Amino acid sequence: MDPELDPQVRHAVEHPAQTARGPEDVQLRVRLAGEPARRALGAHWEEGAPEDAPPGEDRLAAAVLLATLFGDTFWLERAARLPGDVPGCPSAPPSGLLELTRVPGARAAMASVLERSLLTGLLEWGTNPLPEQPPLAVAQAARDLGIPDDGRVYRVVRRRAERFLAREYDGSEELERFVALLTEAEKGHREDGPVLSGETLPPAGPPAPGSAGSGPAPSNPSIADAPEAPRWGVSPSTPAPPPPGQLGRPGEPGEPFPGQAQGGPFPGPGAGGPMAGPGGWPPRQAPAPEEDDSDNLKAWGLVFLAIVAVIVALIFVL
């Protein structure tokens, strides 16, 4: 054993099965120990054991810790290729390795390595099923690791198991549990539990372009709730104009809206001057007030009288 390791780390790497199921702070110390700890874990696989010998618990746990703490999946891939011992699933990983799929933080590394062998094992059972011995450990590992199957494995195997339940194996608790695990795996369910509390999951990705919620959020919450502006460009904040009958009447006060002078007539659509929304029309000038008709009649009467007076005067002179 490397003399550089402190006693706690040395004990941890000498007993990897205990470390894998132990407190997460012990695993953190192993990781911080660096290369000496990595070599010590790898030594469990370099002791000259026969290639086809049943792997011991410490060897399997050492492979999982190497992949989880140091990103070294070499020994984990080797462990996944060892002869399987799950009835009806010869290509599935050894049951001792499946028991370690819930080591804190190990999901990502183990999922990438065990994906193919888990799905192959389930298909093998579905092809030549042993209804008395459903591979619960394989189905649970596939569910807990979140193995995707593109809809081609879980459903087929689940329906095969359901047919057994509908016939002579009705009431089999193991088959019912097997169907439930496959259903959860098919839905993408993953049982975290307290043993996965130390796993760091990736952050949520940005929403897809064009999806709801894409684009920066408005700084003013009221902007998101504002109604769409009218098509002629009046700003949503422009208050609604009063009825036409209340504007333009002499002697009646009224509230002018943006772009209108006090007491002016009601402007047409798009008025509002600088307060109008983008693309708004410029406000029209208010027409000049009309003269009173009685004044016009008096003026024409005086002109007519003056003409009559001139004519009478000319008659007397001539």
Secondary structure, DSSP 8 states (H G I E B T S, - for coil): --TTS-HHHHHHHH-HHHHHTS-HHHHHHHHHH-HHHHHHHHGGGSS---TTS---HHHHHHHHHHHHHH---HHHHHHHTS---BTTBTTS--HHHHTTTTSTT-HHHHHHHHHHHHHHHHHHHHHS--TTS--HHHHHHHHHTT---TTSSHHHHHHHHHHHHHTTTTT-HHHHHHHHHHHHHHTT-----GGGTT----------TTSTT-S---SSHHHHH-----TT---TTS-----GGGSS-TT------TT--TT-----TT--GGGS-TT-------------HHHHHHHHHHHHHHHHHHHHHHHHH-
